[in-house]
Amino acid sequence: MEFNAQPRVAVIGLGFIGLPLALTYAMKGAKVVGVDVLEQHIENINRGVSHHLEFYEGKSLEEILREQLKEQRFTGTTSYKTAASQVDTYIITVGIPVENGDANLTYLRSACEELATVLKQGDTVIVRSTVIPGSTEEFIAPILEQSGLKAGEDFYLAYSSERIAEGKAFEEFIHMPLALGGVNEESAQRAQSILGFVTEAEITVSEIKVVETAKVIENIQRDVNIAMVQQFARFSEKLGIDTFELIKVANTHKRVNLLTPGPGVGGYCLPNALYYLLPKAKELGVDIGLLELARKINDAVPQELVDMVDNELKKRGDSLLNKKVAVIGLAMKDFSNDDRISPPHHVVELLLERGAIVKAYDPAVPSVYSYKVDDIQAAIDDADVLIYLTVQEEFLDLDWKALIKRMAEDPILLDTKHRIPKTASNGATLLRI
């Protein structure tokens, strides 16, 4: 099925996934309307303002945004009615947050209810949010059919999992292979044509439930891998060997692909994945205890890091009470400005509970916190402890010897990234995972 020369697409949800996806379509020549419920967010977008740390072919996302606004290929709105007057295709990227272990479908439900009020005969809807397996047919379709239109007959409905890594969004929207399922064959064909307008890689067509489940498993297998290397890290510490060197050597085996440990598993995808699978597993009576254990292991890492520092202080007859702790990096992963479900924040919370005075610095994270400072000197000066959690570009060329000299006498350094040279420690106690 051929797609028209200039598709008309609305991307619903302009977050870390939706905005770069919308701009990728616009760069390829589509007419794109971005829809989001946050008025201030839309105002910023329409002024060409964004904090995303995405780049493509030497241009920042903000530069790409301004270009596409100027070319009138992209605009943002909070109005579904406005979007419906300009498009015939909708791509849903609304997130499903997890709260106390339960997936909150409120935002996805609201988006689908709003879309149902403007859905037209012949429209195509593609869901790209990570969902509980079965959601497209059992949850989304009935809401959209409140429009009076029948999925697969009057409008076309499909699911295609989003697979990008933040920081590589534009590149991976174009070159990452996709999986796709439709409620019927024509829905799948239409969705494949729409996705193929941007995606140059292979698109695999399968059943919707297969694709939904595959997306969740893709994330969970990484969660399990990281939990495994976290335990390897604890073993390495006790054995007195370098964890990162251990993993590097093990990965020389062609069938081994160990990830690296860090301060925990953060972001919106990996920590939430289990809780998208769990409701369906419980409904089906399937035991996924191994996956639950992996999540518990990863959740416990911030506690283990704080304990490492506390135990070192106890050796000195001291504690974290009233100690100044410099936390370097608040983002959920290296070279990101996304601090949603970020382990560094959990580390900070635990430090504060033990009476520490925390000064955290991350130049990429725009969010404001009571413990966040504006420059690395404010975090480092007279600090008793430094905990390095997330790498940012600014941190790559730090003069560690000079920074450590600014700290209190005999400081403790906990380096979760193996970025502080041993030769720079100047007699400080250097701990690594």
C-alpha positions as a Python dict, from the first residue, in 0.01 Angstrom:
ca = {
    (1, 'M'): (0, 0, 0),
    (2, 'E'): (148, 335, -104),
    (3, 'F'): (130, 629, 136),
    (4, 'N'): (62, 979, 5),
    (5, 'A'): (352, 1218, -56),
    (6, 'Q'): (277, 1430, 249),
    (7, 'P'): (100, 1237, 525),
    (8, 'R'): (-100, 1432, 782),
    (9, 'V'): (-13, 1307, 1128),
    (10, 'A'): (-104, 1403, 1485),
    (11, 'V'): (132, 1281, 1757),
    (12, 'I'): (-50, 1265, 2090),
    (13, 'G'): (184, 1321, 2385),
    (14, 'L'): (489, 1543, 2329),
    (15, 'G'): (732, 1404, 2585),
    (16, 'F'): (1073, 1242, 2545),
    (17, 'I'): (929, 1010, 2277),
    (18, 'G'): (649, 1208, 2116),
    (19, 'L'): (828, 1533, 2036),
    (20, 'P'): (1128, 1381, 1854),
    (21, 'L'): (891, 1142, 1674),
    (22, 'A'): (673, 1431, 1559),
    (23, 'L'): (979, 1622, 1439),
    (24, 'T'): (1113, 1317, 1256),
    (25, 'Y'): (791, 1298, 1056),
    (26, 'A'): (811, 1672, 989),
    (27, 'M'): (1174, 1649, 873),
    (28, 'K'): (1070, 1375, 631),
    (29, 'G'): (808, 1609, 481),
    (30, 'A'): (489, 1519, 665),
    (31, 'K'): (239, 1772, 795),
    (32, 'V'): (245, 1718, 1172),
    (33, 'V'): (35, 1845, 1461),
    (34, 'G'): (161, 1772, 1811),
    (35, 'V'): (-105, 1734, 2082),
    (36, 'D'): (-41, 1765, 2454),
    (37, 'V'): (-260, 1856, 2752),
    (38, 'L'): (1, 2082, 2916),
    (39, 'E'): (-61, 2438, 2795),
    (40, 'Q'): (277, 2572, 2910),
    (41, 'H'): (453, 2287, 2735),
    (42, 'I'): (272, 2365, 2409),
    (43, 'E'): (349, 2737, 2446),
    (44, 'N'): (719, 2659, 2488),
    (45, 'I'): (720, 2421, 2193),
    (46, 'N'): (549, 2673, 1966),
    (47, 'R'): (816, 2927, 2068),
    (48, 'G'): (1084, 2676, 1972),
    (49, 'V'): (1192, 2604, 2330),
    (50, 'S'): (1283, 2254, 2450),
    (51, 'H'): (1521, 2100, 2706),
    (52, 'H'): (1560, 1770, 2515),
    (53, 'L'): (1922, 1659, 2476),
    (54, 'E'): (1865, 1503, 2133),
    (55, 'F'): (2081, 1569, 1828),
    (56, 'Y'): (2058, 1465, 1465),
    (57, 'E'): (2314, 1533, 1195),
    (58, 'G'): (2481, 1803, 1403),
    (59, 'K'): (2161, 1984, 1500),
    (60, 'S'): (1999, 1992, 1842),
    (61, 'L'): (1632, 1905, 1884),
    (62, 'E'): (1564, 2269, 1962),
    (63, 'E'): (1722, 2375, 1632),
    (64, 'I'): (1521, 2113, 1445),
    (65, 'L'): (1205, 2227, 1624),
    (66, 'R'): (1258, 2588, 1518),
    (67, 'E'): (1326, 2486, 1159),
    (68, 'Q'): (1008, 2278, 1136),
    (69, 'L'): (800, 2554, 1296),
    (70, 'K'): (940, 2801, 1045),
    (71, 'E'): (867, 2566, 754),
    (72, 'Q'): (514, 2523, 894),
    (73, 'R'): (545, 2146, 885),
    (74, 'F'): (494, 2121, 1261),
    (75, 'T'): (283, 2297, 1521),
    (76, 'G'): (164, 2215, 1872),
    (77, 'T'): (-184, 2239, 2021),
    (78, 'T'): (-387, 2130, 2322),
    (79, 'S'): (-700, 2095, 2105),
    (80, 'Y'): (-794, 1757, 1959),
    (81, 'K'): (-1055, 1936, 1748),
    (82, 'T'): (-788, 2158, 1594),
    (83, 'A'): (-570, 1856, 1520),
    (84, 'A'): (-861, 1657, 1371),
    (85, 'S'): (-931, 1933, 1120),
    (86, 'Q'): (-580, 1890, 977),
    (87, 'V'): (-493, 1519, 1001),
    (88, 'D'): (-620, 1168, 927),
    (89, 'T'): (-362, 973, 1126),
    (90, 'Y'): (-298, 967, 1503),
    (91, 'I'): (7, 824, 1679),
    (92, 'I'): (-41, 784, 2055),
    (93, 'T'): (275, 814, 2268),
    (94, 'V'): (111, 891, 2603),
    (95, 'G'): (295, 730, 2894),
    (96, 'I'): (153, 494, 3156),
    (97, 'P'): (312, 584, 3491),
    (98, 'V'): (351, 322, 3761),
    (99, 'E'): (242, 419, 4110),
    (100, 'N'): (305, 184, 4403),
    (101, 'G'): (349, -105, 4162),
    (102, 'D'): (27, -40, 3969),
    (103, 'A'): (6, 90, 3613),
    (104, 'N'): (-197, 413, 3603),
    (105, 'L'): (-405, 417, 3285),
    (106, 'T'): (-562, 756, 3357),
    (107, 'Y'): (-363, 955, 3101),
    (108, 'L'): (-398, 695, 2826),
    (109, 'R'): (-772, 666, 2894),
    (110, 'S'): (-814, 1043, 2882),
    (111, 'A'): (-624, 1071, 2553),
    (112, 'C'): (-836, 797, 2395),
    (113, 'E'): (-1160, 952, 2522),
    (114, 'E'): (-1062, 1289, 2375),
    (115, 'L'): (-964, 1126, 2047),
    (116, 'A'): (-1297, 943, 2030),
    (117, 'T'): (-1480, 1278, 2022),
    (118, 'V'): (-1307, 1382, 1698),
    (119, 'L'): (-1233, 1049, 1524),
    (120, 'K'): (-1349, 1042, 1160),
    (121, 'Q'): (-1439, 773, 912),
    (122, 'G'): (-1119, 641, 752),
    (123, 'D'): (-879, 770, 1020),
    (124, 'T'): (-584, 557, 1133),
    (125, 'V'): (-473, 525, 1496),
    (126, 'I'): (-134, 377, 1588),
    (127, 'V'): (-54, 315, 1955),
    (128, 'R'): (319, 344, 2033),
    (129, 'S'): (301, 367, 2413),
    (130, 'T'): (432, 74, 2615),
    (131, 'V'): (117, -97, 2745),
    (132, 'I'): (-8, -395, 2942),
    (133, 'P'): (-35, -681, 2687),
    (134, 'G'): (-387, -692, 2550),
    (135, 'S'): (-451, -319, 2599),
    (136, 'T'): (-495, -218, 2234),
    (137, 'E'): (-784, -457, 2173),
    (138, 'E'): (-927, -483, 2526),
    (139, 'F'): (-886, -127, 2658),
    (140, 'I'): (-810, 122, 2378),
    (141, 'A'): (-1040, -7, 2102),
    (142, 'P'): (-1361, 5, 2314),
    (143, 'I'): (-1287, 364, 2419),
    (144, 'L'): (-1222, 476, 2060),
    (145, 'E'): (-1540, 298, 1949),
    (146, 'Q'): (-1737, 535, 2173),
    (147, 'S'): (-1706, 755, 1863),
    (148, 'G'): (-1969, 532, 1702),
    (149, 'L'): (-1705, 400, 1460),
    (150, 'K'): (-1589, 37, 1449),
    (151, 'A'): (-1218, -44, 1468),
    (152, 'G'): (-1101, -225, 1155),
    (153, 'E'): (-1411, -121, 961),
    (154, 'D'): (-1471, 253, 1000),
    (155, 'F'): (-1124, 343, 1129),
    (156, 'Y'): (-797, 156, 1140),
    (157, 'L'): (-619, 60, 1462),
    (158, 'A'): (-270, -79, 1513),
    (159, 'Y'): (5, -115, 1773),
    (160, 'S'): (377, -65, 1712),
    (161, 'S'): (618, -61, 2001),
    (162, 'E'): (854, 232, 2046),
    (163, 'R'): (1213, 109, 2078),
    (164, 'I'): (1431, 418, 2093),
    (165, 'A'): (1695, 508, 2349),
    (166, 'E'): (1688, 865, 2474),
    (167, 'G'): (1977, 1056, 2322),
    (168, 'K'): (1947, 856, 1997),
    (169, 'A'): (1582, 924, 1918),
    (170, 'F'): (1607, 1066, 1565),
    (171, 'E'): (1861, 808, 1451),
    (172, 'E'): (1665, 518, 1594),
    (173, 'F'): (1323, 631, 1471),
    (174, 'I'): (1473, 604, 1124),
    (175, 'H'): (1700, 300, 1157),
    (176, 'M'): (1558, 82, 1437),
    (177, 'P'): (1360, -223, 1311),
    (178, 'L'): (996, -217, 1420),
    (179, 'A'): (728, -470, 1512),
    (180, 'L'): (366, -402, 1422),
    (181, 'G'): (23, -555, 1472),
    (182, 'G'): (-319, -442, 1351),
    (183, 'V'): (-674, -531, 1454),
    (184, 'N'): (-716, -656, 1098),
    (185, 'E'): (-499, -688, 787),
    (186, 'E'): (-590, -350, 641),
    (187, 'S'): (-513, -175, 972),
    (188, 'A'): (-170, -338, 971),
    (189, 'Q'): (-110, -241, 608),
    (190, 'R'): (-206, 120, 667),
    (191, 'A'): (7, 142, 980),
    (192, 'Q'): (303, -17, 802),
    (193, 'S'): (280, 245, 529),
    (194, 'I'): (262, 529, 782),
    (195, 'L'): (553, 394, 989),
    (196, 'G'): (751, 327, 673),
    (197, 'F'): (735, 695, 583),
    (198, 'V'): (995, 748, 860),
    (199, 'T'): (1139, 403, 932),
    (200, 'E'): (1393, 278, 680),
    (201, 'A'): (1455, -47, 870),
    (202, 'E'): (1258, -372, 853),
    (203, 'I'): (903, -371, 990),
    (204, 'T'): (788, -711, 1120),
    (205, 'V'): (411, -768, 1119),
    (206, 'S'): (264, -1000, 1382),
    (207, 'E'): (-35, -1026, 1617),
    (208, 'I'): (-101, -723, 1836),
    (209, 'K'): (-64, -914, 2164),
    (210, 'V'): (267, -1057, 2045),
    (211, 'V'): (403, -710, 1966),
    (212, 'E'): (273, -561, 2292),
    (213, 'T'): (431, -844, 2494),
    (214, 'A'): (757, -833, 2298),
    (215, 'K'): (800, -466, 2387),
    (216, 'V'): (763, -537, 2759),
    (217, 'I'): (1000, -835, 2741),
    (218, 'E'): (1260, -629, 2551),
    (219, 'N'): (1279, -396, 2850),
    (220, 'I'): (1256, -663, 3119),
    (221, 'Q'): (1544, -867, 2976),
    (222, 'R'): (1768, -563, 3024),
    (223, 'D'): (1638, -518, 3377),
    (224, 'V'): (1728, -882, 3453),
    (225, 'N'): (2071, -845, 3289),
    (226, 'I'): (2149, -539, 3501),
    (227, 'A'): (2029, -712, 3820),
    (228, 'M'): (2267, -996, 3743),
    (229, 'V'): (2568, -765, 3696),
    (230, 'Q'): (2475, -578, 4015),
    (231, 'Q'): (2524, -903, 4200),
    (232, 'F'): (2848, -964, 4011),
    (233, 'A'): (2956, -619, 4132),
    (234, 'R'): (2898, -712, 4496),
    (235, 'F'): (3099, -1030, 4440),
    (236, 'S'): (3381, -834, 4271),
    (237, 'E'): (3402, -590, 4562),
    (238, 'K'): (3450, -872, 4811),
    (239, 'L'): (3701, -1048, 4584),
    (240, 'G'): (3895, -727, 4535),
    (241, 'I'): (3871, -712, 4156),
    (242, 'D'): (3747, -443, 3917),
    (243, 'T'): (3383, -501, 3816),
    (244, 'F'): (3408, -311, 3488),
    (245, 'E'): (3722, -502, 3391),
    (246, 'L'): (3548, -829, 3480),
    (247, 'I'): (3254, -745, 3251),
    (248, 'K'): (3484, -630, 2970),
    (249, 'V'): (3671, -959, 2980),
    (250, 'A'): (3353, -1170, 3000),
    (251, 'N'): (3208, -980, 2703),
    (252, 'T'): (3496, -1089, 2480),
    (253, 'H'): (3294, -1413, 2449),
    (254, 'K'): (3084, -1370, 2136),
    (255, 'R'): (2767, -1504, 2300),
    (256, 'V'): (2794, -1293, 2617),
    (257, 'N'): (2652, -942, 2642),
    (258, 'L'): (2666, -822, 3002),
    (259, 'L'): (2555, -467, 3069),
    (260, 'T'): (2739, -248, 3320),
    (261, 'P'): (2622, -182, 3677),
    (262, 'G'): (2543, 167, 3799),
    (263, 'P'): (2346, 346, 4070),
    (264, 'G'): (2031, 152, 3981),
    (265, 'V'): (1791, 130, 3689),
    (266, 'G'): (1608, 451, 3609),
    (267, 'G'): (1393, 620, 3351),
    (268, 'Y'): (1041, 552, 3236),
    (269, 'C'): (1094, 222, 3052),
    (270, 'L'): (1294, -40, 3238),
    (271, 'P'): (1170, 14, 3597),
    (272, 'N'): (807, 17, 3478),
    (273, 'A'): (823, -280, 3242),
    (274, 'L'): (759, -548, 3505),
    (275, 'Y'): (445, -367, 3621),
    (276, 'Y'): (303, -371, 3267),
    (277, 'L'): (350, -748, 3250),
    (278, 'L'): (249, -832, 3607),
    (279, 'P'): (-128, -760, 3585),
    (280, 'K'): (-168, -989, 3285),
    (281, 'A'): (56, -1255, 3443),
    (282, 'K'): (-162, -1252, 3757),
    (283, 'E'): (-478, -1267, 3547),
    (284, 'L'): (-338, -1573, 3366),
    (285, 'G'): (-199, -1733, 3683),
    (286, 'V'): (161, -1728, 3558),
    (287, 'D'): (453, -1711, 3804),
    (288, 'I'): (719, -1454, 3700),
    (289, 'G'): (911, -1461, 4027),
    (290, 'L'): (1253, -1434, 3860),
    (291, 'L'): (1153, -1107, 3696),
    (292, 'E'): (1014, -971, 4024),
    (293, 'L'): (1338, -1064, 4202),
    (294, 'A'): (1544, -879, 3940),
    (295, 'R'): (1336, -566, 3996),
    (296, 'K'): (1387, -592, 4374),
    (297, 'I'): (1763, -625, 4326),
    (298, 'N'): (1778, -315, 4109),
    (299, 'D'): (1553, -117, 4341),
    (300, 'A'): (1789, -197, 4629),
    (301, 'V'): (2104, -56, 4467),
    (302, 'P'): (2072, 305, 4598),
    (303, 'Q'): (2044, 164, 4951),
    (304, 'E'): (2359, -44, 4894),
    (305, 'L'): (2551, 261, 4771),
    (306, 'V'): (2457, 468, 5075),
    (307, 'D'): (2549, 174, 5297),
    (308, 'M'): (2893, 157, 5132),
    (309, 'V'): (2962, 518, 5229),
    (310, 'D'): (2811, 476, 5576),
    (311, 'N'): (3019, 164, 5643),
    (312, 'E'): (3337, 347, 5543),
    (313, 'L'): (3250, 625, 5786),
    (314, 'K'): (3177, 371, 6060),
    (315, 'K'): (3531, 235, 6018),
    (316, 'R'): (3641, 584, 6122),
    (317, 'G'): (3402, 592, 6415),
    (318, 'D'): (3178, 836, 6232),
    (319, 'S'): (2844, 851, 6045),
    (320, 'L'): (2661, 1044, 5774),
    (321, 'L'): (2499, 1274, 6029),
    (322, 'N'): (2578, 1637, 5934),
    (323, 'K'): (2827, 1527, 5668),
    (324, 'K'): (2824, 1730, 5347),
    (325, 'V'): (2775, 1498, 5050),
    (326, 'A'): (2832, 1611, 4692),
    (327, 'V'): (2614, 1415, 4448),
    (328, 'I'): (2734, 1443, 4088),
    (329, 'G'): (2459, 1366, 3837),
    (330, 'L'): (2081, 1346, 3885),
    (331, 'A'): (1965, 1219, 3544),
    (332, 'M'): (1835, 865, 3515),
    (333, 'K'): (2121, 770, 3281),
    (334, 'D'): (2438, 916, 3134),
    (335, 'F'): (2414, 1213, 2894),
    (336, 'S'): (2041, 1263, 2957),
    (337, 'N'): (1831, 1542, 3104),
    (338, 'D'): (1554, 1300, 3203),
    (339, 'D'): (1541, 1251, 3579),
    (340, 'R'): (1211, 1063, 3597),
    (341, 'I'): (1233, 756, 3823),
    (342, 'S'): (1601, 840, 3866),
    (343, 'P'): (1810, 633, 4114),
    (344, 'P'): (2023, 940, 4205),
    (345, 'H'): (1714, 1101, 4360),
    (346, 'H'): (1660, 786, 4568),
    (347, 'V'): (2025, 803, 4678),
    (348, 'V'): (1969, 1165, 4785),
    (349, 'E'): (1654, 1075, 4978),
    (350, 'L'): (1840, 803, 5168),
    (351, 'L'): (2129, 1037, 5246),
    (352, 'L'): (1891, 1300, 5380),
    (353, 'E'): (1716, 1037, 5596),
    (354, 'R'): (2052, 966, 5760),
    (355, 'G'): (2110, 1331, 5837),
    (356, 'A'): (2352, 1419, 5559),
    (357, 'I'): (2366, 1766, 5400),
    (358, 'V'): (2331, 1701, 5028),
    (359, 'K'): (2441, 1931, 4746),
    (360, 'A'): (2365, 1778, 4406),
    (361, 'Y'): (2475, 1908, 4068),
    (362, 'D'): (2363, 1813, 3717),
    (363, 'P'): (2394, 2075, 3441),
    (364, 'A'): (2157, 1889, 3206),
    (365, 'V'): (1859, 1841, 3437),
    (366, 'P'): (1632, 2151, 3427),
    (367, 'S'): (1418, 2052, 3727),
    (368, 'V'): (1466, 2249, 4050),
    (369, 'Y'): (1516, 2074, 4386),
    (370, 'S'): (1603, 2205, 4731),
    (371, 'Y'): (1929, 2007, 4727),
    (372, 'K'): (2028, 2099, 4368),
    (373, 'V'): (2301, 2362, 4320),
    (374, 'D'): (2402, 2567, 4016),
    (375, 'D'): (2766, 2467, 3975),
    (376, 'I'): (3000, 2186, 4067),
    (377, 'Q'): (3206, 2403, 4302),
    (378, 'A'): (2900, 2464, 4522),
    (379, 'A'): (2857, 2088, 4549),
    (380, 'I'): (3223, 2002, 4600),
    (381, 'D'): (3351, 2276, 4834),
    (382, 'D'): (3421, 2131, 5182),
    (383, 'A'): (3229, 1813, 5103),
    (384, 'D'): (3312, 1512, 5320),
    (385, 'V'): (3181, 1268, 5060),
    (386, 'L'): (3144, 1270, 4682),
    (387, 'I'): (2913, 1025, 4502),
    (388, 'Y'): (2945, 1017, 4122),
    (389, 'L'): (2622, 878, 3976),
    (390, 'T'): (2559, 1011, 3624),
    (391, 'V'): (2794, 1123, 3346),
    (392, 'Q'): (2730, 1450, 3159),
    (393, 'E'): (2941, 1617, 2890),
    (394, 'E'): (3062, 1878, 3139),
    (395, 'F'): (3203, 1605, 3360),
    (396, 'L'): (3426, 1449, 3094),
    (397, 'D'): (3709, 1701, 3134),
    (398, 'L'): (3697, 1763, 3508),
    (399, 'D'): (4025, 1827, 3687),
    (400, 'W'): (3969, 1571, 3960),
    (401, 'K'): (4285, 1651, 4152),
    (402, 'A'): (4182, 2017, 4178),
    (403, 'L'): (3826, 1928, 4274),
    (404, 'I'): (3929, 1684, 4544),
    (405, 'K'): (4157, 1950, 4696),
    (406, 'R'): (3846, 2165, 4747),
    (407, 'M'): (3682, 1893, 4957),
    (408, 'A'): (3717, 1840, 5331),
    (409, 'E'): (4015, 1653, 5474),
    (410, 'D'): (4030, 1276, 5403),
    (411, 'P'): (3714, 1267, 5186),
    (412, 'I'): (3535, 957, 5066),
    (413, 'L'): (3475, 920, 4691),
    (414, 'L'): (3218, 670, 4563),
    (415, 'D'): (3258, 635, 4187),
    (416, 'T'): (2977, 430, 4028),
    (417, 'K'): (3102, 512, 3677),
    (418, 'H'): (3475, 432, 3707),
    (419, 'R'): (3550, 785, 3586),
    (420, 'I'): (3763, 919, 3873),
    (421, 'P'): (4127, 826, 3807),
    (422, 'K'): (4290, 641, 4095),
    (423, 'T'): (4594, 869, 4054),
    (424, 'A'): (4375, 1176, 4117),
    (425, 'S'): (4246, 1069, 4456),
    (426, 'N'): (4530, 1245, 4649),
    (427, 'G'): (4495, 1009, 4942),
    (428, 'A'): (4115, 1020, 4949),
    (429, 'T'): (3932, 692, 4999),
    (430, 'L'): (3810, 582, 4657),
    (431, 'L'): (3525, 331, 4648),
    (432, 'R'): (3396, 174, 4326),
    (433, 'I'): (3121, -69, 4238),
}
